[in-house]
Amino acid sequence: MPSLSLCISAAMTGSGKTIFTSALINTLLKKGYTISAGKVGPDYIDPTYSRSLTKRDVFNFDTWAMNENTLDNLMIESSNAVDFQIFEGVMGLFDGTSNQQSSTASFVKKYKIPVLLVIDATSQSQTLAAICKGLMSYDPEVDFIGVVLNKVASDRHFLLIDEELKKNNINVIGYLPATPDLVLPRRHLGLHLAHQINEYKSLIDKASAVVMSNIKIDQILSLAKPLKEISPKKDLPSPINLGQKISIARDEAFSFIYDHTLYQWQKEGRELKFFSPLNDESPDKSSTGIYLPGGYPELYCETISKNKKFLESMNKAQVENKIIYGECGGYMVLGESIFNNKNKEYKMLGFLDLITSFHERKLNLGYRKVSANHKCKYFDRKSFLTGHEYHYSTIIKEKGEPLFLDKEKTLSTNGYGLIKKNVFGSFLHLIDQKLK
């Protein structure tokens, strides 16, 4: 029997999707169900919550950035041997690129997944009926099972909203009260990672207790729908080739890694090893390639700059012509130096002619479609590369051969990132590739 599926969406970011999704997953796990989770769109942080609960990979599903084969094969893998697949949407239900590509709506329509809306009731009552009715009538191809109200101030507040929603034939599945116990802490790139929150499991258990009391779980179970049948597709190669043995930096400073990237590398038979620059660890000596992903190196500049074992081993790898690739925060560490939020400069690896600053902040956000520089042999030149950029750090100096060429003209310059012999990187977090 195919697994049942459900997508948690909302009218906007900050409505409570992540806390409700986590609480629902935790509740169903306690009831004995096997659960897999997924995240719509290019997010590394929200999946840490679901991953910590399910102990399974949490794949991102991106209808703009991913090719059809990747999407279908990840969906098949995600649905394998589980009772339920629970997906968390991105931003508001219909938000995305032009024509709603990349939106939660485009994803649920593609796979016929029903939607449960989480609606923030702060400072509103009956008006929420108009908002819900508008969302539910906007696109008849989207299948809704009902609404969960979040941040409800009192029983009286709930009754006012519930009455108006029922008048408009909108199914109210329950509510979450307005309480600090059900709020996840945030910082400059969004929520904190799950493991960085003190007593995270206790917080989710509290939220689950509220869900058990105030949410019609049996109704959710009865309204979730079997995933449509999907045929396996031919795998396209992963976007980047770092050789057979890949050392991956993974710790508090380097944590933005897509599960689907690791899954694809493993499926291709590549050997993956992990190391922690923050703990002054070295990449594996037998590695063919080293991957420094994004994260928060700007918060740990001093530690990174003093970790001799890490710095010396990276210098040795560079001299030995091993492939060294950095994304976003990892790209910053490949440069000469980083200025932290107090405008203090710390030396980094110095492999690229690059200086960045977390003191001079500017939001850089959006999808990118690029092609690799012909001098870089580690990407498939038959394909466009797709990815996402999200950072506040700015470039003080960036000189040299660009790694990518911007195909969508989304940038102020055609060149993007840097490549210098065996070392290369950019602020782009690669997601997938699409054939030209």
Backbone hydrogen bonds in HBPLUS format (Angstrom, degrees):
<---DONOR---> <-ACCEPTOR-->    atom                        ^
c    i                          cat <-CA-CA->   ^        H-A-AA   ^      H-
h    n   atom  resd res      DA  || num        DHA   H-A  angle D-A-AA Bond
n    s   type  num  typ     dist DA aas  dist angle  dist       angle   num
A0227-LEU N   A0003-SER O   3.01 MM 224  6.16 155.8  2.07 175.9 171.4     1
A0004-LEU N   A0083-ASP O   2.92 MM  79  6.23 161.9  1.95 154.2 148.1     2
A0085-GLN N   A0004-LEU O   2.74 MM  81  6.15 151.1  1.82 159.5 169.5     3
A0005-SER N   A0225-LYS O   2.68 MM 220  5.41 149.6  1.77 136.7 144.3     4
A0225-LYS N   A0005-SER O   3.29 MM 220  5.41 149.2  2.39 149.8 145.5     5
A0006-LEU N   A0085-GLN O   3.04 MM  79  6.46 138.9  2.21 160.5 172.1     6
A0087-PHE N   A0006-LEU O   2.88 MM  81  6.26 167.4  1.90 157.8 161.9     7
A0007-CYS N   A0114-PRO O   2.92 MM 107  6.18 152.1  2.00 159.1 167.6     8
A0116-LEU N   A0007-CYS O   2.87 MM 109  6.19 161.3  1.91 162.4 165.9     9
A0008-ILE N   A0087-PHE O   2.76 MM  79  6.16 164.7  1.78 166.3 166.2    10
A0089-GLY N   A0008-ILE O   2.79 MM  81  5.83 166.8  1.81 166.6 162.4    11
A0009-SER N   A0116-LEU O   3.02 MM 107  6.18 161.7  2.05 144.1 149.9    12
A0118-VAL N   A0009-SER O   2.79 MM 109  6.15 153.6  1.86 152.1 158.6    13
A0093-LEU N   A0010-ALA O   2.85 MM  83  5.71 142.0  1.99 167.8 166.7    14
A0020-PHE N   A0016-GLY O   3.10 MM   4  6.12 161.8  2.14 149.9 155.6    15
A0021-THR N   A0017-LYS O   2.78 MM   4  5.86 163.6  1.81 152.1 157.7    16
A0022-SER N   A0018-THR O   2.93 MM   4  6.01 166.5  1.95 149.9 153.8    17
A0023-ALA N   A0019-ILE O   2.99 MM   4  6.08 158.8  2.04 141.5 147.7    18
A0024-LEU N   A0020-PHE O   2.83 MM   4  6.00 158.9  1.87 154.1 159.9    19
A0025-ILE N   A0021-THR O   2.93 MM   4  6.12 166.6  1.95 153.4 156.9    20
A0026-ASN N   A0022-SER O   2.93 MM   4  6.08 165.5  1.95 150.0 154.4    21
A0027-THR N   A0023-ALA O   2.92 MM   4  6.05 153.3  1.99 143.3 150.8    22
A0028-LEU N   A0024-LEU O   2.96 MM   4  6.21 163.9  1.99 154.8 158.2    23
A0029-LEU N   A0025-ILE O   2.90 MM   4  6.11 155.7  1.96 152.5 159.7    24
A0030-LYS N   A0026-ASN O   3.05 MM   4  6.24 154.6  2.12 143.4 149.8    25
A0031-LYS N   A0027-THR O   3.12 MM   4  6.43 130.4  2.38 136.2 149.5    26
A0031-LYS N   A0028-LEU O   3.11 MM   3  4.94 130.3  2.37  90.6 104.3    27
A0033-TYR N   A0028-LEU O   3.11 MM   5  5.66 160.6  2.15 156.2 150.0    28
A0032-GLY N   A0029-LEU O   2.95 MM   3  5.14 157.7  2.00 106.1 112.8    29
A0083-ASP N   A0034-THR O   2.91 MM  49  5.18 142.5  2.05 122.3 133.6    30
A0084-PHE N   A0034-THR O   3.12 MM  50  6.53 157.9  2.17 159.1 165.6    31
A0036-SER N   A0084-PHE O   2.94 MM  48  6.40 155.9  2.00 157.7 165.7    32
A0086-ILE N   A0036-SER O   2.95 MM  50  6.43 159.6  1.99 158.7 163.2    33
A0038-GLY N   A0086-ILE O   3.09 MM  48  6.39 145.7  2.22 137.4 139.5    34
A0088-GLU N   A0038-GLY O   2.91 MM  50  6.36 156.3  1.97 150.9 155.2    35
A0039-LYS N   A0059-PHE O   3.01 MM  20  6.36 161.5  2.04 151.8 155.8    36
A0061-PHE N   A0039-LYS O   2.83 MM  22  6.13 150.9  1.91 149.5 155.0    37
A0040-VAL N   A0088-GLU O   2.96 MM  48  6.18 173.9  1.96 165.5 165.5    38
A0041-GLY N   A0061-PHE O   2.99 MM  20  5.83 162.2  2.02 127.8 131.7    39
A0043-ASP N   A0041-GLY O   3.21 MM   2  6.00 129.7  2.48 105.5  91.8    40
A0048-THR N   A0045-ILE O   2.97 MM   3  5.55 147.5  2.07 116.3 125.6    41
A0049-TYR N   A0046-ASP O   3.07 MM   3  5.76 148.9  2.17 120.8 127.8    42
A0051-ARG N   A0047-PRO O   2.84 MM   4  5.89 163.7  1.86 154.6 160.1    43
A0052-SER N   A0048-THR O   3.12 MM   4  6.00 150.7  2.21 130.9 137.7    44
A0053-LEU N   A0050-SER O   3.11 MM   3  5.26 136.2  2.31  99.3 111.5    45
A0054-THR N   A0050-SER O   2.88 MM   4  6.09 175.0  1.88 166.4 166.6    46
A0055-LYS N   A0051-ARG O   2.90 MM   4  5.27 149.0  2.00 137.9 144.8    47
A0066-MET N   A0062-ASP O   2.97 MM   4  5.57 157.1  2.03 148.0 153.2    48
A0071-LEU N   A0067-ASN O   3.13 MM   4  6.44 168.3  2.14 160.3 163.1    49
A0072-ASP N   A0068-GLU O   3.00 MM   4  6.20 174.9  2.01 158.2 159.1    50
A0073-ASN N   A0069-ASN O   2.99 MM   4  6.06 167.2  2.01 151.9 155.9    51
A0074-LEU N   A0070-THR O   2.95 MM   4  6.03 158.7  2.00 152.6 158.4    52
A0075-MET N   A0071-LEU O   2.98 MM   4  6.16 152.1  2.06 146.8 155.0    53
A0076-ILE N   A0072-ASP O   2.97 MM   4  6.25 155.2  2.03 149.2 155.5    54
A0077-GLU N   A0073-ASN O   3.05 MM   4  6.24 164.2  2.07 145.9 150.0    55
A0078-SER N   A0074-LEU O   2.85 MM   4  5.97 157.9  1.90 147.2 153.8    56
A0079-SER N   A0075-MET O   3.04 MM   4  6.14 145.4  2.16 143.6 151.4    57
A0080-ASN N   A0077-GLU O   3.31 MM   3  5.32 158.5  2.36 102.2 108.5    58
A0095-ASP N   A0092-GLY O   3.10 MM   3  5.23 160.9  2.14 111.7 117.7    59
A0105-ALA N   A0093-LEU O   2.98 MM  12  5.69 144.3  2.11 168.5 159.4    60
A0097-THR N   A0101-GLN O   2.73 MM   4  5.12 147.5  1.83 164.3 165.2    61
A0100-GLN N   A0097-THR O   3.01 MM   3  5.36 124.3  2.33 144.5 141.0    62
A0101-GLN N   A0098-SER O   3.34 MM   3  6.09 173.7  2.35 118.6 120.4    63
A0103-SER N   A0100-GLN O   3.05 MM   3  5.29 157.4  2.10 128.6 130.0    64
A0107-PHE N   A0103-SER O   3.30 MM   4  6.62 150.5  2.39 142.1 149.6    65
A0108-VAL N   A0104-THR O   2.96 MM   4  6.26 169.3  1.97 163.6 164.6    66
A0109-LYS N   A0105-ALA O   3.04 MM   4  6.08 156.1  2.10 148.6 155.1    67
A0110-LYS N   A0106-SER O   3.22 MM   4  6.22 150.7  2.31 133.8 141.2    68
A0111-TYR N   A0107-PHE O   3.23 MM   4  6.54 153.6  2.31 151.5 157.3    69
A0112-LYS N   A0108-VAL O   2.79 MM   4  5.48 107.7  2.32 137.4 151.7    70
A0113-ILE N   A0108-VAL O   3.01 MM   5  4.78 154.2  2.08 131.3 138.6    71
A0115-VAL N   A0143-ASP O   2.72 MM  28  6.06 152.1  1.80 153.4 163.3    72
A0145-ILE N   A0115-VAL O   2.87 MM  30  5.97 163.1  1.90 157.1 156.2    73
A0117-LEU N   A0146-GLY O   3.08 MM  29  6.40 163.1  2.11 158.4 153.4    74
A0148-VAL N   A0117-LEU O   2.71 MM  31  6.07 158.8  1.76 167.4 174.9    75
A0119-ILE N   A0148-VAL O   2.91 MM  29  6.26 161.7  1.94 161.0 167.1    76
A0150-ASN N   A0119-ILE O   2.78 MM  31  5.78 166.7  1.80 154.2 152.0    77
A0121-ALA N   A0150-ASN O   2.83 MM  29  5.78 171.8  1.84 158.6 160.5    78
A0124-GLN N   A0121-ALA O   3.22 MM   3  5.47 153.8  2.29 135.9 128.7    79
A0128-LEU N   A0125-SER O   3.05 MM   3  5.83 155.9  2.11 121.1 127.3    80
A0129-ALA N   A0126-GLN O   2.92 MM   3  5.68 153.2  1.99 121.3 128.0    81
A0130-ALA N   A0127-THR O   3.00 MM   3  5.38 124.9  2.31 106.2 119.1    82
A0131-ILE N   A0127-THR O   3.20 MM   4  6.64 155.7  2.26 148.8 155.8    83
A0132-CYS N   A0128-LEU O   2.85 MM   4  6.04 169.4  1.87 153.0 155.6    84
A0133-LYS N   A0129-ALA O   2.86 MM   4  5.91 159.2  1.90 144.4 151.1    85
A0134-GLY N   A0130-ALA O   2.91 MM   4  5.99 154.1  1.98 141.9 149.0    86
A0135-LEU N   A0131-ILE O   3.01 MM   4  6.28 161.9  2.05 151.1 155.5    87
A0136-MET N   A0132-CYS O   2.92 MM   4  6.07 161.6  1.95 151.4 156.6    88
A0137-SER N   A0133-LYS O   3.00 MM   4  6.03 132.7  2.23 141.6 151.9    89
A0138-TYR N   A0134-GLY O   3.11 MM   4  5.88 122.6  2.46 141.1 152.5    90
A0142-VAL N   A0139-ASP O   3.08 MM   3  5.86 168.9  2.09 125.4 128.9    91
A0147-VAL N   A0171-ASN O   2.82 MM  24  6.18 147.1  1.93 161.3 172.3    92
A0173-ILE N   A0147-VAL O   2.81 MM  26  5.72 159.9  1.85 152.1 159.0    93
A0149-LEU N   A0174-GLY O   3.03 MM  25  6.44 161.9  2.06 147.6 146.4    94
A0176-LEU N   A0149-LEU O   2.71 MM  27  6.21 145.8  1.82 155.2 167.1    95
A0152-VAL N   A0176-LEU O   3.07 MM  24  6.24 172.8  2.08 148.0 149.8    96
A0178-ALA N   A0152-VAL O   2.87 MM  26  5.12 150.3  1.96 133.9 128.4    97
A0158-PHE N   A0154-SER O   3.03 MM   4  6.36 157.9  2.08 148.0 153.3    98
A0159-LEU N   A0155-ASP O   2.95 MM   4  6.24 160.3  1.99 152.2 157.3    99
A0160-LEU N   A0156-ARG O   3.09 MM   4  6.33 158.0  2.14 151.6 156.2   100
A0161-ILE N   A0157-HIS O   3.25 MM   4  6.54 163.9  2.28 150.3 153.8   101
A0162-ASP N   A0158-PHE O   2.76 MM   4  5.86 171.6  1.76 161.9 164.9   102
A0163-GLU N   A0159-LEU O   2.96 MM   4  5.92 161.8  2.00 144.8 149.2   103
A0164-GLU N   A0160-LEU O   3.40 MM   4  6.59 160.3  2.45 139.7 144.2   104
A0165-LEU N   A0161-ILE O   2.91 MM   4  6.15 160.5  1.95 158.6 164.8   105
A0166-LYS N   A0162-ASP O   2.96 MM   4  6.10 162.9  1.99 151.8 156.1   106
A0167-LYS N   A0163-GLU O   3.10 MM   4  6.32 148.4  2.20 141.1 149.5   107
A0168-ASN N   A0165-LEU O   3.03 MM   3  5.20 133.5  2.25  99.3 112.2   108
A0170-ILE N   A0165-LEU O   2.97 MM   5  5.16 161.4  2.00 141.2 142.3   109
A0169-ASN N   A0166-LYS O   3.00 MM   3  4.86 158.8  2.04 110.3 109.5   110
A0216-LYS N   A0173-ILE O   2.87 MM  43  5.48 163.3  1.90 165.5 171.0   111
A0182-LEU N   A0179-THR O   3.09 MM   3  5.80 168.4  2.11 121.8 125.4   112
A0183-VAL N   A0180-PRO O   3.32 MM   3  5.38 147.2  2.43 118.4 113.5   113
A0192-HIS N   A0185-PRO O   3.15 MM   7  6.14 152.9  2.22 147.8 143.8   114
A0187-ARG N   A0190-GLY O   2.61 MM   3  5.31 155.3  1.67 152.5 160.0   115
A0190-GLY N   A0187-ARG O   3.00 MM   3  5.31 165.6  2.02 122.1 123.3   116
A0196-GLN N   A0193-LEU O   2.96 MM   3  5.40 151.8  2.04 114.4 123.5   117
A0197-ILE N   A0194-ALA O   3.23 MM   3  5.75 169.8  2.24 117.5 120.3   118
A0203-LEU N   A0199-GLU O   3.02 MM   4  6.37 153.0  2.09 151.1 158.9   119
A0203-LEU N   A0200-TYR O   3.04 MM   3  5.07 114.7  2.48  95.6 111.5   120
A0204-ILE N   A0200-TYR O   2.96 MM   4  6.33 159.7  2.00 156.9 162.0   121
A0205-ASP N   A0201-LYS O   2.86 MM   4  6.06 152.2  1.94 146.1 154.4   122
A0206-LYS N   A0202-SER O   2.97 MM   4  6.23 151.2  2.06 145.0 152.1   123
A0207-ALA N   A0203-LEU O   2.99 MM   4  6.32 156.3  2.05 145.9 152.7   124
A0208-SER N   A0204-ILE O   2.79 MM   4  6.02 150.3  1.88 146.1 154.8   125
A0209-ALA N   A0205-ASP O   2.99 MM   4  6.24 149.5  2.08 143.2 150.6   126
A0210-VAL N   A0206-LYS O   3.16 MM   4  6.52 150.1  2.25 144.7 152.2   127
A0211-VAL N   A0207-ALA O   2.92 MM   4  6.25 154.8  1.98 146.8 154.4   128
A0212-MET N   A0208-SER O   2.84 MM   4  6.12 158.5  1.88 152.6 157.8   129
A0213-SER N   A0209-ALA O   3.14 MM   4  6.33 144.0  2.27 136.9 146.0   130
A0213-SER N   A0210-VAL O   3.13 MM   3  5.12 121.3  2.49  93.3 107.9   131
A0214-ASN N   A0210-VAL O   2.83 MM   4  5.91 157.9  1.87 157.1 163.0   132
A0215-ILE N   A0211-VAL O   2.90 MM   4  5.03 146.8  2.01 141.3 142.5   133
A0217-ILE N   A0215-ILE O   2.97 MM   2  5.68 123.3  2.30 110.6  94.3   134
A0219-GLN N   A0216-LYS O   3.12 MM   3  5.39 124.3  2.44 101.4 115.1   135
A0220-ILE N   A0216-LYS O   3.15 MM   4  6.57 153.4  2.22 149.5 157.1   136
A0221-LEU N   A0217-ILE O   2.95 MM   4  6.29 160.7  1.99 157.0 162.0   137
A0222-SER N   A0218-ASP O   3.00 MM   4  6.21 149.4  2.10 140.9 149.1   138
A0223-LEU N   A0219-GLN O   2.98 MM   4  6.12 138.9  2.15 145.1 155.4   139
A0224-ALA N   A0220-ILE O   3.00 MM   4  6.09 135.3  2.20 150.3 159.4   140
A0241-ASN N   A0378-TYR O   2.94 MM 137  5.11 165.9  1.96 152.6 155.8   141
A0271-GLU N   A0244-GLN O   2.80 MM  27  6.17 155.2  1.86 167.6 170.9   142
A0288-THR N   A0245-LYS O   2.75 MM  43  5.19 152.7  1.82 135.6 144.5   143
A0289-GLY N   A0245-LYS O   3.13 MM  44  6.44 159.3  2.18 158.7 158.4   144
A0246-ILE N   A0271-GLU O   2.82 MM  25  6.18 161.2  1.85 169.8 176.0   145
A0273-LYS N   A0246-ILE O   2.91 MM  27  6.22 161.5  1.94 159.6 160.7   146
A0247-SER N   A0289-GLY O   2.93 MM  42  6.33 164.6  1.95 158.4 159.3   147
A0291-TYR N   A0247-SER O   2.82 MM  44  6.19 163.9  1.85 165.3 169.8   148
A0248-ILE N   A0273-LYS O   2.72 MM  25  6.09 160.1  1.76 156.2 162.4   149
A0275-PHE N   A0248-ILE O   3.01 MM  27  6.22 151.5  2.10 144.0 145.9   150
A0249-ALA N   A0291-TYR O   3.01 MM  42  6.35 169.4  2.03 169.9 171.4   151
A0250-ARG N   A0275-PHE O   2.85 MM  25  5.99 158.2  1.90 158.3 163.4   152
A0251-ASP N   A0254-PHE O   3.09 MM   3  5.18 151.7  2.17 116.7 125.5   153
A0254-PHE N   A0251-ASP O   3.21 MM   3  5.18 131.5  2.46  97.2 110.0   154
A0296-TYR N   A0253-ALA O   2.82 MM  43  4.44 130.1  2.07 104.4 120.0   155
A0255-SER N   A0294-GLY O   2.97 MM  39  6.31 115.7  2.39 132.6 150.0   156
A0257-ILE N   A0255-SER O   3.05 MM   2  5.81 124.0  2.38 109.6  93.8   157
A0256-PHE N   A0294-GLY O   2.91 MM  38  4.92 169.6  1.92 131.1 129.5   158
A0261-THR N   A0258-TYR O   3.13 MM   3  5.36 134.1  2.35 101.5 113.2   159
A0263-TYR N   A0259-ASP O   2.92 MM   4  6.11 160.5  1.96 151.0 157.3   160
A0264-GLN N   A0260-HIS O   2.91 MM   4  5.98 157.7  1.96 141.1 146.4   161
A0265-TRP N   A0261-THR O   3.06 MM   4  6.31 163.0  2.09 149.6 154.1   162
A0266-GLN N   A0262-LEU O   2.95 MM   4  6.16 162.6  1.98 151.1 156.0   163
A0267-LYS N   A0263-TYR O   2.87 MM   4  6.04 152.0  1.94 146.4 154.9   164
A0268-GLU N   A0264-GLN O   3.00 MM   4  6.22 138.2  2.18 142.8 153.4   165
A0268-GLU N   A0265-TRP O   3.16 MM   3  5.11 128.2  2.45  93.2 106.6   166
A0270-ARG N   A0265-TRP O   3.01 MM   5  5.47 161.9  2.05 154.5 149.3   167
A0269-GLY N   A0266-GLN O   2.95 MM   3  5.02 156.5  2.00 104.2 110.5   168
A0279-ASN N   A0276-SER O   3.18 MM   3  5.30 131.7  2.43  99.6 111.5   169
A0281-GLU N   A0276-SER O   2.93 MM   5  5.23 160.7  1.96 146.2 146.8   170
A0280-ASP N   A0277-PRO O   2.96 MM   3  4.85 153.8  2.03 107.7 109.9   171
A0287-SER N   A0284-ASP O   3.08 MM   3  5.45 165.2  2.10 116.3 119.7   172
A0323-ILE N   A0288-THR O   3.15 MM  35  6.37 155.4  2.21 157.4 149.8   173
A0290-ILE N   A0323-ILE O   2.71 MM  33  6.12 148.3  1.81 153.7 164.4   174
A0325-TYR N   A0290-ILE O   2.90 MM  35  6.23 170.0  1.91 169.5 171.9   175
A0292-LEU N   A0325-TYR O   2.84 MM  33  6.20 169.6  1.86 162.4 166.0   176
A0327-GLU N   A0292-LEU O   2.97 MM  35  6.42 156.4  2.03 160.4 163.2   177
A0299-LEU N   A0296-TYR O   3.01 MM   3  5.59 160.1  2.06 116.8 122.8   178
A0300-TYR N   A0297-PRO O   2.91 MM   3  5.06 153.9  1.98 107.0 115.7   179
A0304-ILE N   A0300-TYR O   3.07 MM   4  6.30 173.2  2.08 164.5 166.3   180
A0305-SER N   A0301-CYS O   2.92 MM   4  6.05 162.0  1.96 154.6 159.7   181
A0306-LYS N   A0303-THR O   3.16 MM   3  5.34 143.4  2.30 102.3 112.6   182
A0307-ASN N   A0304-ILE O   3.32 MM   3  5.38 154.5  2.39 103.0 110.2   183
A0308-LYS N   A0306-LYS O   3.00 MM   2  5.83 115.5  2.43 115.9  99.3   184
A0311-LEU N   A0307-ASN O   3.05 MM   4  6.30 171.2  2.06 157.0 159.7   185
A0312-GLU N   A0308-LYS O   2.75 MM   4  5.78 170.8  1.76 157.5 160.4   186
A0313-SER N   A0309-LYS O   3.01 MM   4  5.98 158.7  2.06 142.2 148.5   187
A0314-MET N   A0310-PHE O   3.00 MM   4  6.16 151.4  2.09 148.0 155.8   188
A0315-ASN N   A0311-LEU O   2.98 MM   4  6.22 154.5  2.05 146.0 153.2   189
A0316-LYS N   A0312-GLU O   2.95 MM   4  6.18 153.7  2.02 145.6 152.8   190
A0317-ALA N   A0313-SER O   2.98 MM   4  6.19 154.5  2.05 141.0 147.7   191
A0318-GLN N   A0314-MET O   2.92 MM   4  6.16 150.7  2.00 146.0 154.0   192
A0319-VAL N   A0315-ASN O   3.00 MM   4  6.25 157.6  2.05 148.6 153.9   193
A0320-GLU N   A0316-LYS O   2.97 MM   4  6.19 146.0  2.09 144.0 153.7   194
A0322-LYS N   A0317-ALA O   3.03 MM   5  5.46 169.2  2.04 164.4 160.8   195
A0321-ASN N   A0318-GLN O   3.09 MM   3  5.13 156.9  2.14 105.7 109.6   196
A0324-ILE N   A0422-ASN O   3.03 MM  98  6.28 168.2  2.04 161.3 160.1   197
A0424-PHE N   A0324-ILE O   3.00 MM 100  6.47 157.1  2.05 163.9 171.3   198
A0326-GLY N   A0424-PHE O   3.07 MM  98  6.57 148.6  2.17 141.4 151.0   199
A0426-SER N   A0326-GLY O   3.21 MM 100  6.69 141.7  2.36 152.9 159.7   200
A0330-GLY N   A0327-GLU O   2.81 MM   3  4.86 141.4  1.96 142.4 129.6   201
A0328-CYS N   A0426-SER O   2.74 MM  98  5.94 150.9  1.83 140.8 146.2   202
A0331-TYR N   A0328-CYS O   2.96 MM   3  4.98 120.4  2.33  98.4 114.0   203
A0332-MET N   A0328-CYS O   3.01 MM   4  6.40 151.0  2.09 153.1 161.4   204
A0333-VAL N   A0329-GLY O   3.17 MM   4  6.49 148.8  2.27 143.6 151.0   205
A0334-LEU N   A0330-GLY O   3.21 MM   4  6.51 134.4  2.43 136.8 148.4   206
A0334-LEU N   A0331-TYR O   3.12 MM   3  5.14 131.4  2.36  96.5 109.6   207
A0335-GLY N   A0332-MET O   3.11 MM   3  5.33 150.7  2.20 102.5 111.5   208
A0349-LEU N   A0333-VAL O   3.12 MM  16  6.14 163.7  2.15 167.3 169.3   209
A0351-PHE N   A0334-LEU O   2.92 MM  17  5.46 125.5  2.22 141.8 157.1   210
A0352-LEU N   A0334-LEU O   3.01 MM  18  5.94 148.2  2.11 145.7 147.2   211
A0350-GLY N   A0335-GLY O   2.72 MM  15  4.73 154.8  1.78 130.5 124.2   212
A0336-GLU N   A0354-LEU O   2.66 MM  18  5.58 142.7  1.79 146.9 159.0   213
A0348-MET N   A0336-GLU O   2.80 MM  12  5.22 169.3  1.81 130.6 130.0   214
A0356-THR N   A0337-SER O   3.23 MM  19  6.66 162.6  2.26 151.8 154.4   215
A0338-ILE N   A0346-TYR O   2.96 MM   8  5.44 152.2  2.04 148.5 156.1   216
A0346-TYR N   A0338-ILE O   2.90 MM   8  5.44 152.3  1.98 141.6 150.1   217
A0339-PHE N   A0356-THR O   2.89 MM  17  6.36 154.7  1.95 143.7 152.0   218
A0358-PHE N   A0339-PHE O   2.72 MM  19  5.85 166.2  1.74 155.9 160.2   219
A0340-ASN N   A0344-LYS O   2.95 MM   4  5.50 161.1  1.99 146.1 145.6   220
A0343-ASN N   A0340-ASN O   2.90 MM   3  5.20 156.7  1.96 120.0 121.5   221
A0354-LEU N   A0352-LEU O   2.84 MM   2  5.44 130.7  2.08 109.1  93.6   222
A0399-LYS N   A0353-ASP O   3.01 MM  46  5.45 162.7  2.04 155.9 161.6   223
A0355-ILE N   A0397-LYS O   2.87 MM  42  4.95 155.7  1.93 138.3 140.4   224
A0396-ILE N   A0355-ILE O   2.76 MM  41  5.28 156.6  1.82 144.8 150.5   225
A0397-LYS N   A0355-ILE O   3.14 MM  42  4.95 159.7  2.19 135.4 135.2   226
A0357-SER N   A0394-THR O   2.83 MM  37  5.27 153.1  1.90 148.9 155.7   227
A0394-THR N   A0357-SER O   2.86 MM  37  5.27 158.1  1.90 148.9 153.2   228
A0362-LYS N   A0392-TYR O   2.88 MM  30  4.85 159.4  1.92 134.1 140.9   229
A0364-ASN N   A0391-HIS O   2.82 MM  27  5.39 153.2  1.89 164.8 173.3   230
A0391-HIS N   A0364-ASN O   3.01 MM  27  5.39 149.1  2.11 142.8 152.5   231
A0366-GLY N   A0389-GLU O   2.94 MM  23  5.39 136.5  2.13 151.9 151.3   232
A0389-GLU N   A0366-GLY O   2.88 MM  23  5.39 162.8  1.91 150.7 156.2   233
A0368-ARG N   A0387-GLY O   2.93 MM  19  5.34 155.4  1.99 141.6 140.0   234
A0387-GLY N   A0368-ARG O   3.02 MM  19  5.34 150.2  2.11 153.8 155.5   235
A0407-LYS N   A0369-LYS O   2.92 MM  38  5.66 158.3  1.96 149.3 154.2   236
A0370-VAL N   A0385-LEU O   2.87 MM  15  5.21 164.4  1.89 154.2 158.4   237
A0385-LEU N   A0370-VAL O   2.71 MM  15  5.21 173.1  1.71 163.5 164.4   238
A0371-SER N   A0405-LEU O   2.99 MM  34  5.32 149.8  2.08 143.0 152.6   239
A0405-LEU N   A0371-SER O   2.82 MM  34  5.32 154.3  1.89 155.0 163.6   240
A0373-ASN N   A0403-LEU O   2.79 MM  30  5.36 154.6  1.86 160.9 152.6   241
A0376-CYS N   A0373-ASN O   2.88 MM   3  5.52 166.9  1.90 122.9 127.3   242
A0383-SER N   A0380-ASP O   3.31 MM   3  5.83 166.6  2.33 113.5 117.0   243
A0436-LYS N   A0382-LYS O   3.05 MM  54  6.09 166.8  2.07 154.6 151.2   244
A0384-PHE N   A0434-LYS O   2.71 MM  50  5.23 160.3  1.75 166.6 161.9   245
A0434-LYS N   A0384-PHE O   2.86 MM  50  5.23 156.4  1.91 146.3 154.3   246
A0386-THR N   A0432-ASP O   2.93 MM  46  5.42 178.6  1.93 147.1 147.4   247
A0431-ILE N   A0386-THR O   2.81 MM  45  5.72 170.6  1.81 151.8 148.5   248
A0432-ASP N   A0386-THR O   3.37 MM  46  5.42 158.1  2.42 129.6 135.2   249
A0388-HIS N   A0429-HIS O   3.01 MM  41  5.28 150.1  2.10 135.0 141.6   250
A0429-HIS N   A0388-HIS O   2.96 MM  41  5.28 165.6  1.98 143.1 147.5   251
A0419-ILE N   A0401-GLU O   2.86 MM  18  5.61 139.8  2.02 156.2 162.9   252
A0403-LEU N   A0416-TYR O   3.09 MM  13  5.87 122.2  2.44 122.2 134.7   253
A0404-PHE N   A0416-TYR O   2.83 MM  12  4.96 165.9  1.85 154.0 157.4   254
A0416-TYR N   A0404-PHE O   3.03 MM  12  4.96 130.3  2.29 145.8 143.9   255
A0406-ASP N   A0414-ASN O   2.89 MM   8  5.11 157.7  1.94 144.1 151.5   256
A0418-LEU N   A0425-GLY O   2.97 MM   7  5.78 156.2  2.03 162.8 170.3   257
A0425-GLY N   A0418-LEU O   3.03 MM   7  5.78 152.1  2.11 162.0 167.5   258
A0420-LYS N   A0423-VAL O   2.79 MM   3  5.31 169.0  1.80 168.2 171.2   259
A0423-VAL N   A0420-LYS O   3.06 MM   3  5.31 168.7  2.07 127.0 128.4   260
